[in-house]
Amino acid sequence: MSSPLTSPATTNGEEPLVKKQKKNPSQIPSLPDDLLVSCLARVSRLHYATLSLVSKSFRSLLASPELYKTRSLLGRTESCLYVCLRFHPERNQRWFTLSLKVPTFQNISSLKPNNRTVASKNKSSCNLLVPIPTSHNPHVADSLSLVAVGSNIYNFGGLDRPSSVSILDCQSHTWHEAPSMRVKRYYPHVNVVDGKIYVAGSCVKPKSSNWMEVFDPKTQTWEPELATLGKRLTHFINKSAVIEGGVYMFGDDIGVVYKPREGKWAEIRSREDLQGFEVPFCVIGNVLYCYNWCNGIIWYDFKIRKWMHIKGLDGLPQFPKYGFVVRLVEYGGKMAILWNKYSSGCKNNKMIWCAVISLERRNSKEIWGKVEWVDEVLTVPVSCETVFALSATV
């Protein structure tokens, strides 16, 4: 018989059996950062807003340069949609990015056709706009003074700082300053050709030598661009777009096109050819698209000089005719459309809706659109204004 003061021994001279204790979860060693970065780089950035809620270390990794270097090396970069909103009477704007909501069992079961419209049956893409975590939001002078190059969004000029250039780094969601413009510009138009940014108009005393200047993001330097015809637009441009390497710009009575690769300017004599070129618009695959409240979403055929309707678009809701704003955005080769719709249940709020459309050119005279998803992405006060939307490659 064993003594009560000693542990019971096993037979055959083996060591006493010791009951193993469970490890405290907090004592489990964490994964190395380099392994976490490798895993996170393979995840779509649409999930990053949710992943940032896991812990402070996750938030730090999701904003680290190493993560985006790994994404680039793995070929995992993608287009990310950014939306700039102004909440009156606030002067500065707030920035949001498209993200994916992680649905719970409760809200999955509550999704009904009358409160969420989707392109596919019995499925919701659960997209939403989330605010980006940045403490500094410089004032945006105008929607046409913003442009994205790679993973950076550039903001040019403004009433308060007409020579300034602010850059939003879409990897870390931080703002910093770039070298100032050579000329003060209050509401300039900016366009990108071959990675360089062409800034035109909105200067006090327009001349051929100062009407346009070009910024090289790689060298962070400015150079003047001699505008032999640009000054004919005086200081004001209504609209501009880049199509097949040419910067098309329109004033009240004249249009000009500048082709940087050739260094040539030309006047657009027949303005009637581009009747219907209105804001909002976007260029996707060298095709100009715009929204017209009479004709809906249309595209311009430069060969026959005629506006054409997009075929298909089944599942796209009919937009309200009055009291709403539409924005068209190139989104990774697809078209993103944003519009607002007033809430029937609350007079103080309205909803921002978003749809993503894939495009297919089936022949020289037909472009077909397929609605991939439609979602209500954000509820805002009725005083909120959608300033601009664009996509950056991150």
C-alpha positions in Angstrom: 0.0 0.0 0.0 1.4 3.4 -0.9 1.8 6.1 1.6 -0.8 8.9 1.4 2.1 11.4 1.4 3.6 10.1 -1.8 2.4 10.1 -5.3 1.0 6.8 -6.6 3.6 5.1 -8.8 2.9 3.1 -11.9 3.9 -0.5 -12.3 7.2 -1.6 -14.0 9.1 1.3 -12.4 7.7 4.0 -14.7 7.5 7.6 -13.6 4.2 8.8 -12.0 1.6 10.0 -14.4 1.4 13.8 -14.3 -1.8 15.5 -15.5 -1.0 18.0 -18.3 -2.2 21.5 -17.7 -3.9 23.4 -20.5 -2.0 26.4 -21.9 -3.4 29.8 -21.4 -4.3 31.2 -24.9 -2.4 34.3 -24.1 0.8 32.2 -23.7 0.5 30.7 -27.2 3.3 32.3 -29.2 2.1 34.6 -32.1 3.0 34.1 -35.7 6.2 36.0 -36.9 5.4 39.3 -38.6 7.0 38.2 -41.9 4.6 35.2 -42.1 1.6 37.4 -41.2 2.6 39.9 -43.9 2.9 37.1 -46.4 -0.6 35.9 -45.5 -2.2 39.4 -45.4 -0.7 40.3 -48.8 -2.8 37.5 -50.4 -6.0 38.9 -49.0 -8.1 41.4 -51.0 -7.7 44.9 -49.6 -11.5 45.1 -49.4 -11.2 43.1 -46.2 -8.5 45.3 -44.6 -10.9 47.6 -42.8 -12.3 44.5 -41.0 -8.9 43.0 -40.3 -7.7 46.2 -38.7 -10.2 45.6 -35.9 -8.4 42.4 -34.8 -5.6 44.1 -32.9 -3.2 47.1 -32.8 -0.5 44.9 -34.3 -2.8 44.0 -37.2 -3.5 47.7 -37.8 0.2 48.4 -37.8 1.0 45.5 -40.3 -1.8 46.6 -42.6 -0.3 50.1 -42.9 3.3 48.9 -43.2 5.4 49.5 -46.3 6.5 45.8 -46.2 3.0 44.6 -46.8 2.6 46.6 -49.9 6.0 45.7 -51.2 5.0 42.0 -50.8 1.6 42.6 -52.5 3.5 44.1 -55.5 6.0 41.3 -55.6 3.2 38.7 -55.5 1.2 40.6 -58.2 -1.7 41.2 -55.7 -2.2 45.0 -56.3 -5.8 46.0 -57.0 -7.9 49.0 -57.7 -9.4 50.5 -54.6 -12.3 52.9 -54.7 -12.1 56.2 -52.8 -14.9 58.7 -52.2 -14.5 62.3 -50.9 -17.5 63.6 -49.1 -18.3 67.1 -47.6 -20.5 67.2 -44.5 -21.9 70.8 -44.4 -21.2 73.0 -42.5 -17.8 71.4 -42.1 -15.3 73.0 -44.4 -12.9 70.1 -44.9 -13.9 66.9 -46.5 -13.8 63.3 -45.3 -12.5 60.4 -47.2 -14.0 56.9 -47.5 -12.9 53.7 -49.2 -14.9 50.7 -50.4 -14.8 47.8 -48.1 -16.6 44.5 -47.5 -18.8 44.0 -44.5 -18.6 40.7 -42.6 -22.2 39.7 -42.3 -23.5 37.9 -39.2 -26.3 35.3 -39.2 -28.8 37.9 -38.1 -28.2 40.4 -40.8 -27.8 37.8 -43.5 -31.4 36.6 -42.7 -32.7 40.2 -42.7 -31.5 41.0 -46.3 -34.7 41.4 -48.3 -35.3 42.6 -51.9 -37.1 45.7 -50.6 -34.1 47.0 -48.7 -31.2 45.9 -50.8 -30.9 45.5 -54.5 -28.4 43.0 -55.9 -27.6 41.8 -59.4 -27.7 38.2 -58.5 -30.5 36.4 -56.8 -30.4 35.5 -53.1 -26.9 37.0 -52.7 -25.6 40.3 -51.3 -22.2 41.6 -51.9 -22.3 43.5 -48.6 -20.2 46.4 -49.8 -20.0 49.6 -47.8 -18.0 52.8 -47.5 -15.8 53.1 -44.4 -13.9 56.2 -43.3 -10.2 56.1 -43.8 -8.1 56.6 -40.6 -6.4 59.9 -41.3 -6.2 62.9 -39.1 -5.5 65.5 -41.7 -7.9 66.2 -44.6 -6.7 69.1 -46.8 -9.4 71.1 -48.5 -10.2 69.9 -52.1 -10.6 72.9 -54.4 -12.7 71.1 -57.0 -13.4 67.5 -58.2 -11.3 68.0 -61.3 -8.2 69.1 -59.3 -7.8 65.5 -58.0 -6.1 62.6 -59.8 -4.7 59.2 -58.8 -1.3 57.9 -60.0 -0.4 54.5 -58.7 -1.1 54.3 -55.0 -1.2 58.1 -54.5 -4.0 60.6 -54.8 -2.9 64.2 -55.7 -4.8 67.3 -54.8 -3.8 70.5 -56.6 -4.4 74.1 -55.7 -7.4 75.8 -53.9 -8.5 79.2 -52.8 -6.5 79.2 -49.6 -3.3 77.5 -51.0 -3.4 78.0 -54.8 0.2 76.7 -55.3 0.0 73.7 -53.0 0.0 70.0 -53.8 -1.1 67.5 -51.2 -0.7 63.7 -51.6 -2.8 61.0 -50.0 -0.7 57.9 -49.6 -3.4 55.2 -50.1 -1.1 52.5 -48.5 -0.7 54.2 -45.1 -3.6 56.7 -45.4 -1.5 59.6 -44.6 -1.2 63.1 -46.2 2.0 64.8 -47.1 3.1 67.8 -49.2 4.7 67.7 -52.6 6.7 70.5 -54.3 4.4 73.5 -55.0 3.3 74.4 -58.5 5.2 77.1 -60.3 2.0 79.1 -60.9 -0.9 79.8 -58.5 -4.0 77.9 -59.7 -7.4 78.1 -58.0 -9.5 75.5 -59.9 -7.1 73.7 -62.2 -7.8 70.7 -64.4 -5.4 67.7 -64.0 -4.9 64.8 -66.3 -2.4 61.9 -66.5 -0.5 60.8 -69.6 2.3 58.2 -69.3 2.5 58.6 -65.6 3.0 62.4 -65.7 0.4 64.9 -64.4 -0.6 67.8 -66.7 -2.1 70.7 -64.7 -3.8 73.4 -66.8 -5.7 76.6 -66.5 -7.2 78.6 -63.6 -4.2 81.0 -63.4 -4.6 84.8 -63.0 -2.7 86.0 -66.1 -2.8 83.1 -68.6 0.1 83.0 -71.1 1.5 80.4 -73.4 4.3 79.9 -71.0 2.3 79.5 -67.8 -1.1 78.1 -68.8 0.1 74.5 -68.4 2.8 72.8 -66.4 3.7 69.1 -65.9 4.6 67.2 -62.7 6.7 64.1 -62.7 5.8 62.0 -59.6 9.0 59.9 -60.0 11.4 62.8 -59.8 9.0 65.1 -57.8 9.8 68.0 -60.2 7.8 70.6 -62.2 8.4 71.7 -65.8 6.6 74.3 -67.9 4.6 73.1 -70.9 4.3 75.6 -73.8 0.6 75.9 -74.6 0.3 77.5 -78.0 -3.5 77.0 -78.1 -4.3 76.5 -74.4 -4.4 80.2 -73.6 -7.4 80.6 -76.0 -9.5 78.9 -73.3 -8.5 81.8 -71.1 -8.3 80.7 -67.4 -11.4 78.6 -67.3 -11.9 75.0 -68.4 -15.3 73.3 -68.2 -14.2 69.8 -68.7 -11.2 67.7 -69.7 -10.3 64.1 -70.3 -7.5 61.9 -71.6 -8.4 59.7 -74.6 -5.8 57.8 -76.6 -2.9 59.9 -75.2 -4.5 63.2 -76.0 -5.7 65.7 -73.3 -9.0 67.1 -74.5 -10.0 70.4 -72.9 -13.2 72.5 -73.4 -14.1 76.0 -72.5 -17.4 77.8 -73.2 -16.8 78.4 -76.9 -13.7 76.4 -77.9 -12.1 73.0 -77.5 -8.5 72.0 -77.8 -6.5 68.8 -77.6 -2.9 68.4 -76.6 -0.9 65.3 -77.4 2.2 65.2 -75.2 3.9 62.4 -77.0 4.0 64.5 -80.2 4.1 67.9 -78.5 1.2 69.1 -80.7 -1.8 71.2 -80.1 -5.0 71.2 -82.2 -8.3 73.0 -82.1 -11.5 71.0 -81.9 -13.5 72.8 -84.5 -16.7 70.8 -84.5 -18.0 71.1 -80.9 -21.2 69.3 -82.0 -19.3 66.1 -82.2 -18.9 65.9 -78.5 -22.3 67.2 -77.5 -23.3 65.2 -74.5 -19.8 65.2 -73.0 -21.0 66.2 -69.6 -20.0 65.8 -66.0 -20.2 63.1 -64.7 -17.9 61.2 -67.0 -15.0 58.7 -67.0 -12.6 57.1 -69.5 -12.2 53.3 -69.5 -10.0 51.6 -72.1 -9.8 54.8 -74.1 -13.6 55.0 -74.4 -15.4 58.1 -73.1 -18.5 57.4 -71.0 -20.8 59.9 -69.4 -24.2 60.1 -67.7 -26.9 62.1 -69.2 -30.2 62.4 -67.3 -32.2 62.0 -70.6 -30.2 59.1 -72.1 -28.6 57.4 -69.1 -25.1 56.1 -69.4 -23.7 56.6 -73.0 -20.4 56.3 -74.7 -18.8 58.2 -77.6 -17.7 56.6 -80.8 -14.9 58.7 -82.2 -14.9 56.9 -85.6 -18.5 57.8 -86.4 -18.6 60.8 -84.1 -21.8 59.7 -82.4 -23.0 59.0 -78.8 -24.1 55.4 -78.3 -26.1 53.6 -75.6 -24.6 50.8 -73.5 -26.5 47.6 -74.1 -27.4 45.2 -71.3 -27.3 46.8 -67.8 -30.0 44.4 -66.5 -30.4 44.9 -62.7 -29.3 48.6 -62.7 -31.9 50.6 -60.9 -33.5 53.6 -62.5 -31.9 56.8 -61.2 -34.1 59.6 -59.8 -34.6 62.5 -62.2 -34.1 65.3 -59.6 -32.3 66.0 -56.4 -29.4 63.5 -56.8 -25.8 63.3 -57.8 -24.1 60.7 -60.0 -20.4 59.9 -60.2 -18.8 57.6 -62.8 -15.4 56.1 -61.9 -13.0 53.8 -63.7 -12.5 50.9 -61.3 -9.9 48.3 -62.4 -11.2 48.3 -66.0 -14.8 48.3 -64.8 -17.2 51.2 -64.2 -18.3 52.1 -60.7 -21.3 54.4 -60.4 -22.3 56.3 -57.3 -25.5 58.1 -56.7 -27.6 59.3 -53.8 -31.2 58.4 -53.0 -33.3 60.1 -50.4 -34.6 57.9 -47.6 -38.4 57.5 -47.5 -38.4 56.7 -43.8 -36.2 59.6 -42.6 -36.3 63.1 -44.1 -32.9 64.0 -42.5 -30.9 61.2 -44.2 -30.1 59.9 -47.7 -28.3 56.8 -48.9 -25.3 56.6 -51.2 -25.6 53.7 -53.6 -22.9 52.1 -55.7 -22.9 49.7 -58.6 -20.0 48.0 -60.4 -20.4 47.2 -64.1 -18.1 45.1 -66.2 -17.8 46.2 -69.9 -17.4 44.2 -73.1 -16.9 45.6 -76.6 -18.5 43.0 -78.8 -18.0 44.8 -82.1 -17.1 48.3 -83.4 -20.5 49.6 -82.6 -21.6 47.8 -79.5 -20.5 47.9 -75.9 -22.3 45.7 -73.4 -22.5 46.2 -69.7 -23.1 43.6 -67.0 -24.1 44.7 -63.5 -22.0 42.8 -61.1 -23.5 44.2 -57.9 -25.6 47.0 -56.6 -25.5 48.1 -52.9 -26.5 50.8 -50.5 -23.0 51.6 -49.2 -23.5 54.5 -46.8 -26.2 56.5 -45.0 -25.4 60.3 -44.7 -27.2 63.5 -43.7 -29.1 65.2 -46.5 -26.6 68.1 -46.4 -23.7 65.7 -47.3 -22.2 66.3 -50.8 -20.3 63.8 -52.8 -17.3 65.8 -54.0 -15.4 63.2 -55.9 -14.7 59.5 -56.4 -11.7 57.8 -58.0 -9.7 54.6 -57.8 -6.0 54.1 -56.8 -3.9 51.0 -57.4 -2.8 49.6 -54.1 
